[in-house]
């Protein structure tokens, strides 16, 4: 064979099972050979770079199957409120928070901070000094805006939206500041402080590089992130600054007409060397804490009985349109009714085993026994984010559990049950909703937390598959990605421990030795 560009030696190669090989050869972004260190000496040529991994465990490159690295940077702006635990602490933080262009902007605010009170601007208004404030809650589907912020955006009362969204108002029609779902929150975008192109570029490079340092070599990006993002990614790639392979899924929202659907199909042609548009993202509901998860029965506040698409049949028609165009879909479905409707939709047009584009369901936070086996039967991939369990509590005293009640809270994040039922299970973080560290995803998948702590965790091998082989299946790329084998992409991760056999807490803290994306080293110690 031609001399490799890169040879990795002194490794324990997992595919993700142990292979017995200790060396891997890479050329033109693909794996060309596996062997031992003696073979490696014969492979080398004058231009080959050789890296001794010092006994590290080499796995297929980790892919975060649900992330928002570009759009998420907008949410990950301002004062970090993730450590705030109660209302008094929130008020203290806001009183001294940094201002940008006169605004107080915060992110990652936990619903539990309000202690069961309705979310209302009057709870914090007096500590803001009259400054406009916009505080995103951690779920990314709701926010709290101050009176000055509402006025700046021209929000003076309720509005009707084409999708499930709400400007919460009091009994006299005055906005409380609680904005629920995208359409309501998007009203704030024109007046919020914005970042320059250079700032966005630098922050994205920094973020993607930090992701690579946790073992990630790729991400399924569940948005397009803006019309200029393809150009931004192309510029990063041309400068050699794109360290992760990115697969972007633009949104299809309620009310989309046939021309908009056609444009989403045309977008699938956009790509670079390490990025491409692949698939379309839908929302079938919102979040449990926001009262917008679509449930078979109302939550404790009488909410949760409406779908994100006011006409669920229109959602089904749009998914069928993409299926017939050969485009896969990913649907956000948290509540049990939302999950059921997505499965019903796929069942209505996709014959089992007939092939075609892959469809997947994102989140699946509560699901009854009767739906578990349908994923494998219909070929629908389950895409879940184990770190989200950190926002819940084992005793069900958190807002997520209280809204659902004990019976539905006991069905939290049934990753192992879905695997045991034969489903493909792709794992991710949903950054910035949870930290992007891939090792945390592996650890929480094996040792569930919060409301899911009573469930059996995944085995170490199952967890690794969720970020490798099963993530590749979710993208329809199982013949070119997710394994260490000749002809597959040279996206690789080297661990200082064996992530399959090491205890979960040890894997979570273990340094990463090296990552490669497309055969290029993107991180090394």
C-alpha positions, 0 to 999 in steps of 0.5 A: 500500500502507499505510505500512510500519512499517520501511523499510531502505535503502542495502542489497545485497539477497540472497534469498539470490541478489542481487536488484538491490534496495536497499530493503525495506519491512516492515509487521506483521511481514511484507515488503511490498515490494522496490525502490530508495531512490527507491521507499522515499521513496514508501513512507514514512508518518508512523510509518515508521522508516527505517534506512540500512544503509550498503551492508550486504548484507541476507540472509534472517534466519539460523536456527540449525537445531539449538540448545538455548538454554533447556535448554542454559543448565543445561549451560552452568553453573559452570566453563568447561572448554572450554580445558582440554587435558590431565589435569594442567590439569583437576586444576589448574582443579578445585583452585581452581574456584568452588563453588556451594552447596558443589558444583563444577560444570563444563561443556564438558570435552573427551574428549581431556583424558583421553588415552585413559584410561577416564574415572574419578573417581579421576583428580580426586578428590584435588584436590576437597577432598571437595566433590561435583563434576559435570562435563559433557563437551562432547558433552552426553551424558556426565558425570563425578561425584565420589564425594560427588556420587554418594552425594548422588544415591543412586548406588551401583551399576549400574541398568537403564534403558528407554533406552540409558544407563549408570552405568559401574561397575568390576569390583566394581560400584562406580560410576566416576563416568562417567555415559553418556546422559540417564537416568544423568545425570538422576539427578543433577538433583535434587541439583545447585544450581539457578537461580531463575526470575529467574536463568533469565529474565535468562540467557536474555535475555542469551543470545538477545540475544548470538545476535542480535548474531551475525546470528541471527533464529531457532533450531530448538530441539531440546528443550522445555527444561522444562514451564514454558518455554512460560510463560517464553517468553510472559512474555519476549514480553509484556515485549518481550524475545524477540529470536529466533523459536524453534521447539521440538521436545519429546523422545519417548523410549523407552518412550513409550506412546500417551497420551504420544504423543498429548500430544506431538501436542497440544503442537503447538498451543502458540505465541506470536507468535515461538515455537511448538512444532513437531515432535518430537525423537528419539534413535536413538543417542548419541555416538562418543566416549561409545561410544553412536553406533549403528554398523554395525560396533563401534568400536575398544573393541567398542562402538557396536552398540546403538541408543538405542531398545532396540527400533528397531521401536518407534522406527519405530512412533512416527515413523509415529504422528507422520507420520500425525498431521501432525507432523514429526520430527527424529532425532539419528543420528550413527552410520552404522547410526542414519542408515540406520535413520532412512532405512529408517523414513521409506522404510517409510511415506512415498512420495516426493513424497507430501507430508506432514510433514517428517522430518529427521536431526540430526548425521550425523557419519559416513555411507557413500556408499550412504546419501547419495542416499537423503536427496533420494530420500526427502525427508529433510532433513540437519541438520548442525553444521560447528563440531563438527569442531573437536573432531576432528583431521586426523591422526585422533589425537582420540578421535572418530577413534580410536574409528571408525578411519580409514575411517569417520573419513574420512567425517566431516561430509559436508556438501558430498557431501550437497548434491551428492547433492541433499539439503536441508542445514540448518546449525546450531551445537548450542549449547552443544556449540559456540558459537552464533555464526552466522558461525562456522557459515558459516565452518566450513561453507565451510572444514571443520576437523579430521577433515573438513578433507580434504573440499570445503567448501560454497560461500558461497551453499550455506552461506548457504542452510543457515541460510536457505532450507534451514533453512526447508525443514527446518521446513516453512516454505519458503513463509513464511520463508527469503527476502526477498520480499513476504509472507514473514516480516520476519526479516532479517540485515544483514552488513558483508560479503557472506557469499557472496563474502567469504573464510570467515575474513573472514565469521567476523569481520565485524560484523553491522549489524542483525537483525530478527525479525518486523519488530522490530529485535533488534540494531543497531550 
